[in-house]
Amino acid sequence: MTNVISKFENLPNELLLDIFTYCRPRDLFISLFNLNQRLNTLINLQLLGVDLGNALPKYLLDIHYQSVLSNAREQIISLRLSDTYNRMKRFVTNDEDLGIDFETRKAILQRVRCLILWDPTMNSLYDTLQYVNNLESFHLTSIGRARHTPNYSDSLLKILFQMKTLKRLYLALHDSIIYDNSISINTSITHLVLNGCHMQHFGSLLRHLPNIQTLNIMCYNRPNLLPWAQENFDHTLYDGLSERIPHLTNLTLHVTHTPFFEIEILLHQLPKLIKFSFSSLLIEEYSNGANWERIITSSLPVLKKFSLFINETHVPMRILIDLEKMVQSFSSLFWHRWPVVIEYYNEGSSKRHVMLYTLPMQKDSVRTYLYGVQTYPTQNSDNTYDLVQNDEKKNDYKKVYELHFVLHPSPPANVLLPNRTYTNLKSLSFTSELTDSGSYDSDVILTDLQKLFSSSTLANIKRIYLYNQIYPINFFSKLLNILPNVQSVRISDTLLRIYTVAPRITSLTIDFTSTVVSNSADILRQMGTYLPNLRYLYLELKDAQNVYIFLAYCLRKLQHLLDIHLTFHETNACIDQQTFFSWFTDYKSLNALNSKVQVEFSGTNNRLHISL
């Protein structure tokens, strides 16, 4: 039998085209492009998605500008840009230092069908939108945390709704959208996610979405200290909506401070809903199962999937919480389709928290308490959670990705949450309201966590977040002992106490903004000694006072480090670019760092990124 060695370039076209779909753009245009004309032709047939966001190291960003974008300008249909370190600003302005001419960049924007923007400034956003005219999907996330930008939602909807090709729109803004009555009514949008809209504008917004099929929206209302008067409600806000949005079948609606009767009026106009998820921050009017049963039966005849999540973290003392009545209202045969669980946490006059939700739970992140939660399943006559696991119950909390526990100084009872199956739980976070580290015993908490979660669930935890400064003694180091596969940690500087090597931790965020003075040298020593595989380091600093000490140590001792991100949180805290570049150039020369090591600044110089 003769052995035949097949060369890569001799593979049939069909197989090469399939292989190319798994290759990154830089693999195609740096490693394979211009080897021969046949490969060039096949590469040019690929439709590409290019990510120029923060995850891309600076030296690779430069390679994209020099070798990828020009050759692939007619093939790029998806583009991701970020403005955290002015990358987006430079891309959409006539910056001659990028390694790619401005006309090519504009041509790419004009061709993309999917555009993803992360935290753009107002100017960068509108500069970008003037060039895109073939968008089918637009995704905008504005965290608004590191910079104080104006509310750039002014006229944003008007611009986007005028794009006739736009089908999918995702807007996660740090301010509510500003509604404009001059918005075009002929928008083609079929899927919309919007996290900020005033409830008074909701009806008008819906009238401008004649093709909408799936809507996920957060609607805000101002708190009303006086009872709502239904007789004074303006019914014209929602009149005739059923004819204006005939295709809406999937609605996820989050509301604040909105009366129940308004939701009932709205749903009466949406008889074609097949999937409906509702969440609210008010328990009083939304916790009556009979009301929901009436609405669903009378107004939503084709509804197949329903999800309810009511979560009021601080119930006012003026509101009477009748748990028995709540349970009873959701105990009819109607609710066998969507079983309801009620969780109640009571610290007397200081704190009352009620959470009511249908199963399976639809939230991916849930805030709760390790101790003191009383659980009331409405389909169990004895009010105890059924510990017998079956296939259906295994899916009850399948979507829960993160659990956030609050530790209180004096929980009402030393009762653990019920033992549940969290098949996809990846993150545990803690907020401490303790004033004394001796309030709890770390060993007791860890033992209780092992009772609450199976060993396989604990082994699946990849992230730990600890907020605030006061925790039980050695809580973090002992927590790592029962979570063997943690990869990412966020922690305050005063809590970082590691005594054993943690080789799986690759990402670390340290918050240095507390008023408690920590030992910076000891923290750096711990990182160098116990975190040998650290790759991503995020430092949250009050100011730039110790920045050169931190960087010199990290660059020298953390051998596997790929990214360093520094953020300065105090007002007007920043770092002088010229001084830093002078130091950084000298440091690279003295320590033989290669040219791939580069630095980027945010627009206000309060954020710094070093890619290695």
LINMORA-V997585 format. One record per residue. SS is DSSP state (A for helix, B for strand, O for the rest). OMEGA is omega in radians with two decimals (NA if undefined). Layout:
ss->{SS	SS}
omega->{OMEGA	OMEGA}
This chain:
ss->{O	O	O	O	O	O	O	A	A	A	O	O	A	A	A	A	A	A	A	A	O	O	O	O	A	A	A	A	A	A	A	A	O	O	O	O	A	A	A	A	A	A	A	O	O	O	O	B	B	B	B	O	O	O	O	O	O	A	A	A	A	A	A	A	A	A	A	A	O	O	O	O	O	O	O	B	B	B	B	B	B	B	O	O	O	O	A	A	A	A	A	O	O	O	O	O	O	O	O	O	O	A	A	A	A	A	A	A	A	A	A	O	O	B	B	B	B	B	O	O	O	A	A	A	A	A	A	A	A	O	O	O	O	O	O	O	B	B	B	B	B	O	O	O	O	O	O	O	O	O	O	O	O	O	O	A	A	A	A	A	A	O	O	O	O	O	O	B	B	B	B	B	O	O	O	O	O	O	O	O	O	O	O	O	O	O	O	O	O	O	B	B	B	B	B	B	B	B	A	A	A	A	A	A	A	A	A	O	O	O	O	O	O	B	B	B	B	B	B	B	O	O	O	O	O	O	O	O	O	A	A	A	O	O	A	A	A	O	O	O	A	A	A	A	O	O	O	O	O	B	B	B	B	B	B	O	O	O	O	A	A	A	A	A	A	A	A	O	O	O	O	O	O	O	B	B	B	B	B	B	O	O	O	O	O	O	O	O	A	A	A	A	A	A	A	A	A	A	A	O	O	O	O	O	B	B	B	B	B	B	B	B	O	O	O	O	O	O	O	O	O	O	A	A	A	A	A	A	A	O	O	O	A	A	A	A	O	O	O	B	B	B	B	B	B	B	O	O	O	O	O	B	B	B	B	B	B	B	O	O	O	O	O	O	B	B	B	B	B	O	B	O	O	B	B	B	B	O	O	O	O	O	O	O	O	O	O	O	O	O	A	A	A	A	O	O	O	O	O	O	O	B	B	B	B	B	B	O	O	O	O	O	O	O	O	B	O	O	O	O	O	O	O	O	O	O	B	B	B	B	B	B	O	O	O	O	O	O	O	O	O	A	A	A	A	A	A	A	A	A	A	A	O	O	A	A	A	A	A	A	O	O	B	B	B	B	B	O	O	O	O	O	O	O	A	A	A	A	A	A	A	A	O	O	O	O	O	B	B	B	B	B	A	A	A	O	O	O	O	O	O	O	O	O	O	O	B	B	B	B	B	O	O	O	O	O	O	O	O	A	A	A	A	A	A	A	A	A	A	A	O	O	O	O	O	B	B	B	B	B	B	O	O	O	O	O	A	A	A	A	A	A	A	A	A	A	A	O	O	O	O	O	B	B	B	B	B	B	O	O	O	O	O	O	O	O	A	A	A	A	A	A	A	A	A	A	A	A	A	A	O	O	O	O	O	O	O	B	B	B	B	O	O	O	O	O	B	B	B	B	B	O}
omega->{-3.09	3.06	3.14	3.11	-3.13	3.09	-3.11	-3.06	3.12	3.09	3.14	-3.09	-3.09	-3.12	3.10	3.12	3.10	3.11	-3.08	3.14	-3.14	-3.09	3.02	3.13	-3.12	3.05	-3.11	-2.96	3.08	-3.05	-2.96	-3.06	3.11	2.99	3.00	-3.03	-3.13	3.11	3.10	-3.13	-3.14	3.10	-3.12	3.10	-3.08	2.96	-2.92	2.94	-3.07	3.13	3.09	-3.10	-3.03	-3.12	-3.13	3.10	-3.06	-3.11	3.07	3.04	3.12	3.11	3.07	3.13	-3.02	-2.94	-3.03	-2.95	-3.12	-3.12	-3.04	-2.98	-3.13	-3.09	-3.05	3.13	3.12	-3.07	3.07	3.13	3.08	3.13	-3.12	3.13	3.03	3.12	-3.13	3.12	-3.13	-3.11	-3.02	3.03	-3.05	3.13	-3.05	-3.09	-3.04	-3.09	3.07	-3.02	-3.04	-3.14	3.10	3.12	3.11	3.13	3.10	3.13	-3.13	-3.09	-3.01	3.09	3.12	-3.13	-3.13	-3.11	3.14	3.01	3.13	2.94	-3.11	-3.12	3.14	-3.13	-3.07	3.03	3.14	-3.05	-3.14	-3.12	-3.07	3.13	3.09	-3.07	2.96	-3.14	-3.14	-3.06	-3.10	3.07	3.12	-3.13	3.06	-3.03	-3.03	3.10	-3.14	-3.12	3.04	3.07	-3.07	3.06	3.10	3.13	-3.13	3.14	-3.13	3.13	-3.08	-3.11	3.09	3.12	-3.01	-3.11	-3.03	-3.13	-3.06	-3.07	3.12	-3.13	3.05	-3.03	3.10	3.01	3.07	3.13	3.08	-3.07	-3.11	-3.09	-3.14	3.13	3.10	-3.11	-3.02	-3.14	-3.13	-3.05	3.11	-3.13	-3.09	2.96	-3.09	-3.03	-3.14	3.10	3.07	-3.06	-3.12	3.13	-3.00	-3.13	3.13	3.11	3.14	-3.13	3.14	3.13	-3.04	-3.10	-3.05	3.11	-3.11	-3.08	3.05	-2.97	3.01	-3.13	-3.08	2.97	3.06	3.09	-3.14	-3.10	3.14	3.13	3.07	-3.14	-3.08	-3.11	3.13	-3.08	-3.14	-3.09	-3.14	3.10	-3.07	-3.12	3.04	-3.10	-3.08	3.10	-3.08	-3.13	-3.04	-3.04	-3.10	-3.13	-3.07	-3.09	2.96	-3.01	3.05	-3.11	3.00	3.02	-3.13	-3.11	-3.10	-3.08	3.10	3.09	3.12	3.10	3.13	-3.06	3.08	3.14	-3.07	-3.04	-3.09	3.13	3.05	3.09	-3.13	3.06	-3.08	3.05	-3.10	3.08	-3.13	-3.09	-2.88	-3.03	-3.02	-3.06	3.14	-3.10	-3.14	3.12	3.12	3.12	3.13	-3.12	-3.08	-3.11	-3.03	-2.99	-3.06	-2.99	-3.09	-3.11	3.14	-3.13	-3.12	3.12	-3.13	3.10	3.13	-3.00	3.09	-3.01	3.12	-3.12	3.14	-3.11	3.14	-3.11	3.11	3.11	3.13	-3.06	3.14	3.12	3.09	-3.12	-3.10	-3.09	3.13	-3.04	-3.13	3.13	3.14	-3.03	3.02	3.10	-3.09	-3.11	-3.09	3.05	3.09	3.10	-3.04	3.10	-3.02	3.01	-3.12	-3.07	-3.06	-3.07	2.97	-3.05	3.11	3.06	-3.11	-3.09	3.06	3.04	-0.04	-3.13	-3.09	-3.13	3.09	3.11	-3.05	3.08	-3.09	-3.08	3.13	-3.11	2.94	-3.13	3.04	-3.06	-3.10	3.00	-3.02	-3.12	3.10	-3.07	-3.11	3.08	3.05	-3.11	-3.12	-3.09	-3.14	-3.08	3.00	-3.05	-3.12	-3.13	3.11	3.13	-3.08	-3.10	-3.09	-3.07	-3.11	-3.10	-3.11	2.98	-3.13	-3.11	3.04	3.10	3.13	-3.13	-3.08	3.12	-3.07	3.12	3.14	-3.10	-3.13	2.94	3.08	3.09	-3.09	3.14	3.10	-3.00	-3.08	3.14	-3.10	-3.00	2.99	3.07	-3.08	2.95	-3.10	3.01	-3.13	3.03	-3.11	-3.13	3.12	-3.12	3.12	3.01	-3.11	-3.09	3.12	3.13	-3.12	3.08	-3.14	3.07	3.12	3.01	-3.07	-3.08	3.05	3.14	3.11	3.10	3.12	3.13	-3.13	-3.13	-3.11	-3.06	3.03	3.07	3.09	-3.13	-3.07	-2.90	-2.99	3.11	3.05	-3.05	3.10	-3.08	-3.07	-3.10	3.12	3.10	3.12	-3.11	-3.13	3.10	-2.94	-3.01	3.12	-3.14	-3.06	-3.10	2.94	-2.98	3.03	-3.10	-3.09	-3.09	-3.04	3.11	-3.14	-3.09	3.07	-3.12	3.11	-2.99	-3.09	-3.13	-3.14	-3.12	-3.10	3.03	-3.14	3.13	3.13	-3.01	-3.12	3.14	3.13	-3.13	3.14	3.13	-3.06	-3.13	3.14	3.11	3.11	3.12	3.13	3.13	-3.11	-3.05	-2.96	3.13	-3.00	-3.07	-3.14	-3.11	-3.06	-3.08	3.14	-3.13	3.09	-3.01	3.04	-3.12	-3.05	-3.00	-3.05	-2.99	-3.09	3.08	3.12	-3.05	-3.13	-3.14	-3.07	-3.12	-3.09	-2.97	-3.07	-2.92	-3.07	-3.07	3.12	-3.07	2.98	3.09	3.09	3.09	3.12	-2.93	-3.12	3.12	3.13	3.08	-3.13	3.13	-3.11	-3.06	-3.07	3.12	-3.11	-3.13	3.11	3.10	-3.06	3.09	3.11	-3.12	3.13	-3.12	-3.09	-3.07	3.04	3.04	-3.07	-3.04	3.11	-3.11	-3.07	-3.05	3.08	3.10	2.97	-3.08	-3.12	3.11	3.08	3.04	-3.06	-3.13	3.06	3.08	-3.03	NA}
